[in-house]
Amino acid sequence: MAKKVSNQSTGNHLFKIIRQLIQSKQGPSAIRYGIFLILLVIGFNGFNVFNSFVGRDFISSIEQKNETAFYQNAILYGLVFLISAGIGSIYRFIEERLGILWREQLTWRLTESYLSEKTYHTILNQKGIENPDQRITDDVKAFTTTTLSFILLFLGGLFSAISFAGVLWTINPLLFLVAILYASLGTLATVYLGKELIQINYNQLDLEANYRSDLLHIKQHAESIALTHRELRMSVRLKSKLKKLVTNFKKLISVNLRLSLFTNSYNYFIQIIPMVIIVPSYMKGEIEFGVITQAGLAFTTLLNAFSLIVTQFQSISSFTAVVKRLQTLDTAMVFSEQKMKEKSKSNYASNEIRFENFCIYANDKSKFIIEDLNVTIHTKERWLVTATDESSKLSFFRALAGIANQEEGKIYKPNRDQIYFLPEQPYLPPGRLRNVIVPAFLGNSVSDSKVMNELKNHGLDTLVRRLGGLSALKEWDDELSLAEKFKISTIRIQYAKPKFLVIDRPTSSVGKFEISKFLKKFYNLGITTIVLAKGEETALEYDYHLNLDHLGKWTVTTLNPFRKERDVPVTK
């Protein structure tokens, strides 16, 4: 993946992102804002050229001691400043509106891709795309605002060059040629001196994000760290990351030092060069004194237009690092999304879960966890899954959920709306409790009174009322116990009525008697249940028993005498 990403042009990816904005639903508004900004840039540069002539006459009137011309030009000068200030304010407003529009479009596109086809899980801890959350938030913000600034800066530079090239050429052609040569040499020197900055900035963004990620980890696991006295371990880990962060930043400072030495010298000489070339003409009486200031303004403006790489190189290097980080993340997510879609498409079956020569290996492929599993699970069946090793059960659960690593063979299963998973640690998303319990596709077809009755059947109605009722907005995963989260999850499942339900070690949350009640309810609803047992389970609740043995071996046993024996090999 890293090689694939690195071979792609950063510039091409930048244009691709811009094209996606234009083609999105925000595209028409973005185009309107863009056209308006270009017109403002042209207008602003036109006023700058006009201002240079007003400034020339203003200074000349002082030198000539012409009081009438002085006041006339002073008033004209003020009017030009006011109009320029108005254009600048409107320009800034439109730029910010376009920036937030683009940020919204790009952030949501990346977020959708991140959440699609379990991409957030697939790319987890993948080398080269660490901290995707920080890239989607901070990097997108930096990218959109900086890209707009640079585009408008270069457009402004282009129009400035066109506008003032004629002015400078009419004053002194030599001054025009010196500006071109000086800017060219400065650009080449800046690129040579600062070429390391792009990679250093890229590394710095990742190192900063990694350090912040560990601080967030401490916040999220504060109680566990306190109970297990892991402060020293976290301290060592944070100190190591801080040291790497500081070391890289010192490199950044060193490169910036030599670059700033050059750019500062470069900028200082801009002030004296036009004077050295144009003042002799004034001393000979060939030009007025005001022409000197006009030439200085025209030379500086033209040189700044040609010297954008010199003056903005540090910002450009940081910006390039941001573009590369977004490019790496975007490419990885698209690749993962396509791969998962292809996998889901090829492993689809409407009314059963079927394993065909299915294998799961250990991460280093040194041994089988499950070898050549050939089992078909039909609707309205009850399966008990046991294993001598907890990792086998976890791998089986993850394989059914489509998030297993190192697997071969086929799993045919329903689409994700027809197969639900209830993990050992049930998860309830934040939001209104009603939305947590009632699936979105049911809308208002399930009344609040029905939901409260179900909660009452599970002994949760009093708790819910105390927490604010069904409309309460809370972090439910933090508010409720394991048993309460398990019960609420089962209520949601009975409303959703999937064809299959996979439950991982339910005795971690509730007792065996309650599990028996849930299984009977699901059976009456026609939901096939697959239960991964934590300890001893009564065989009376199930039709079939799949046992995962050592080194990938497995057996299937029929528990319900009214069920037929499996028509697949039952021992491996």
ABEGO torsion letter per residue (X at the ends): XAAAAAABBAAAAAAAAAAAAAABAAAAAAAAAAAAAAAAAAAAAAAAAAAAAAAAAAAAAAAAGBAAAAAAAAAAAAAAAAAAAAAAAAAAAAAAAAAAAAAAAAAAAAAAAAABGGAAAAABGBBGABGAAAAAAAAAAAAAAAAAAAAAAAAAAAAAAAAAAAAAAAABAAAAAAAAAAAAAAAAAAAAAAAAAAAAAAAAAAAAAAAAAAAAAAAAAAAAAAAAGAAAAAAAAAAAAAAAAAAAAAAAAAAAAAAAAAAAAAAAAAAAAAAAAAAAAAAAGABBAAAAAAAAAAAAAAAAAAAAAAAAAAAAAAAAAAAAAAAAAAAAAAAAAAAAAAAAAAABBAABBBBBGBBBBBAAGABBABBGBBBBBBBGBBBBBBBABAAAAAAAAAAAAGABBGBBEBBBBBBAAABBBBBABBBBBBEBAAAAABBAAAEAABBAAAAAAAAAAAGAAAAAAAAGEAABBBBAAAABBAAAAAAAAAAAAAAAGBABBBBBGAAAABBAAAAAAAAAAAAAAGBBBBBBBABBBBAAABABBBBBBBGGBBBBBBABAABBBBABBABX
